[in-house]
């Protein structure tokens, strides 16, 4: 493998890994790009970004590593009486996990935006009660 040229070092030297805010901005772009009626139906779903899933989530999901989960839907899906919130019910929420997303990005050729969109669409799909095939079709339509 060739050593990086002086120009490469100048290009990469000042760059930092995308922040939580950067991932959130990509997620907002992805939400705004959802086709109707999914965009309108997703308005009540919160999108949050964290470094990793919590220890409790890792334990509940029997994960070997917190890097094993890039996103999570938390709440009651529309097919499970999630259309009308019940008193005391927390809002439906999608979590995106920055470090697992960045780890995946470093090992694949997809852009960071494509990965964030894919994870977001997959997790929102759980809100709608969609199958994996449905979610992949929506994701492919956004690329």
N, C-alpha and C positions, 0 to 999 in steps of 0.2 A: 504494500500500500504506500502510495506516495505521500510525502509530508505536505501539509497544507502550505500554500504559497503565502507570501506576505499579505497579499490582498485578501485571502481567506481569513487570516487572523484578524485583520481589521474589520471584516464584515461580521464575524461571529463574536468577537471580543466584547463589544458593548451590549450585546443582547442578553436579556433575562428570560427565564421561563415565563410563559403566560400566567398571569395572576388569577385569583378567584374572580375578580372583576372582568378580566378578559374572557374567561369561560362563560360568565353570566351574559356578557354582551353577545357572544356567539349564540347562546341559547335564546336570547330575545330575538335575534335575527331569524333563527330557525322557527320560533313560534309565530312570528309575523309572516313567514313564508308558507305556513301550513295552508293547504287548500281548504276552501269552504266545503262543507259546514264544520270541519274539524277546528279551524281557527276560532270560530265563534263559540263552539262548544268547549274549548279549552280555556276560555278567558277566566274561569273561576279556579283554575289549577295553578297553585303557586309553584314557582321554579326556584330552587335554592341550590347553591354550590358550596361544597365543603371539601376539605382536603381528602378525607377518607370516610367510609362509613364508620359509625360508632362501634365500640367493642361489643355492645349489646346486639347490634344488627349482625355483626360478624359471627357472634355466637349463635343467634337465632337461625341464621342461614347456613350454619355449619361451614363457613368459609375457611379455607386453609390459610388465606392471606387477605388482608384488606385490599390488595391489588386485584383480587378476583371479581370485584364488583365496580362497574363504572357508573351505574345509575340505579335508582330505586323509585317505584311508585308507592306512595304512602297514602292510604285513605280508603274510601269505599267507592268502587267503580260504579259507573252508571247502570250496569247490568245487575248490580247488587243493591238496588234501591239508593243509589248515590246521587240521583237527580235533585232531590229536595233534601237539603241538609237538615239533620235532626238537631234538636237543642243540645248544646254542649259538644257537638261533633267538631273535631278539628277540620280545617280545610284540606281538600285533597292537595297533595304536594308531590312534585317530582324533585328528587335529589340527583345532582350530578356530582361525581367525585373526581376532583381535579387530578390528583396524583395518579390514580389508575388510568384516567383518560390520557394523560401525558405519557405514561409508560407505554400504552398501546400505540399512541401516535409515533413514538420514537422507534417502534419496531415494525411499522407498516407504511405503506405509501399513500394512504388516505390523507387528505388535508385535515387540520384540526377542526375546521368548520364542518366537514363531512362527518367526522366522528361524533362531535357534539350533537349534530342534527340526528344522526342515527340513534344515539342513546336516548335523546329526548323523545323522538318519535316512538321508539319502542316503549318507553315508560308511559307516555301519554296513551299509547294504545291500550295499556292495561286499564286506564280510566274508562275507555270506551268499550272494553270487553272484546277487543279485536284479537284475531288470531295472529300468530307470527307471520303467516303469509300476507295478511292484510297490511301489517306494519311494514314489511319489506317493500310492498307495492307502493305505499305512500312515500317511504324513504327514497326509492328509486325515482319517483316522480319529482322529487325536490332537487335531484342532482342535475 
